[in-house]
Amino acid sequence: MKKVLLILIAIMATQLSSAQEWITPVIDGYGKIKDFKDVTTLPDPDKEYNIVFDLKDEREMEGSNIGYFKIARMINMLGVNGISADKVNIVAAVHGGATFTALNDEKYKAKYDKENPNSEVIQLLKDYGVKLIVCAQATASRGIAAEDLNPNTELGLSAMMVLANYQLDGYILMP
């Protein structure tokens, strides 16, 4: 019995010591990943990644909107596998419950009486080259003026047009 217990402890210790850490190699602090190399599907360095994200959820993940988290995670997975930023083209249609995440710091603080937890990740995504387009239909229905938006975002006619146009241009949809 002691021998079996010692073997189990040794196996568990080996697994714990080889456990990978969560990392954020490209979008620092956001979209954490674990880097796996011995898996069946890895990013292909011969491909260009043209992706349009549909950000409509108000849920948060680790302190920021789940949509921004997913974009950061995708960029981190691509980057850690050697896909350079010039091969990654990401657009996000921000609407629905996610609309208020795109408020500038002043307007967000006035509405929620706290700092916008999405400002930093929005800046990092923009710096990487992500195009964040906020739905004008969503802003209009929520009483948000264009000048109320984070300066790292753009205003588009609608999320539907962003999603349709970019998919027609060959971008794949990431819901």
Rosetta blueprint (number, residue, H / E / L):
1 M L
2 K H
3 K H
4 V H
5 L H
6 L H
7 I H
8 L H
9 I H
10 A H
11 I H
12 M H
13 A H
14 T H
15 Q H
16 L H
17 S H
18 S L
19 A L
20 Q L
21 E L
22 W L
23 I E
24 T L
25 P L
26 V L
27 I L
28 D L
29 G L
30 Y L
31 G L
32 K L
33 I E
34 K L
35 D L
36 F L
37 K L
38 D L
39 V L
40 T L
41 T L
42 L L
43 P L
44 D L
45 P L
46 D L
47 K L
48 E L
49 Y E
50 N E
51 I E
52 V E
53 F E
54 D E
55 L E
56 K L
57 D L
58 E L
59 R L
60 E E
61 M E
62 E L
63 G L
64 S E
65 N E
66 I H
67 G H
68 Y H
69 F H
70 K H
71 I H
72 A H
73 R H
74 M H
75 I H
76 N H
77 M H
78 L H
79 G H
80 V H
81 N L
82 G L
83 I L
84 S L
85 A H
86 D H
87 K H
88 V E
89 N E
90 I E
91 V E
92 A E
93 A E
94 V E
95 H L
96 G H
97 G H
98 A H
99 T H
100 F H
101 T H
102 A H
103 L E
104 N L
105 D H
106 E H
107 K H
108 Y H
109 K H
110 A H
111 K H
112 Y H
113 D L
114 K L
115 E L
116 N L
117 P L
118 N L
119 S H
120 E H
121 V H
122 I H
123 Q H
124 L H
125 L H
126 K H
127 D H
128 Y H
129 G L
130 V L
131 K E
132 L E
133 I E
134 V E
135 C E
136 A H
137 Q H
138 A H
139 T H
140 A H
141 S H
142 R L
143 G L
144 I L
145 A L
146 A H
147 E H
148 D H
149 L E
150 N L
151 P L
152 N L
153 T L
154 E E
155 L E
156 G E
157 L L
158 S L
159 A H
160 M H
161 M H
162 V H
163 L H
164 A H
165 N H
166 Y H
167 Q H
168 L H
169 D L
170 G L
171 Y L
172 I E
173 L E
174 M E
175 P L
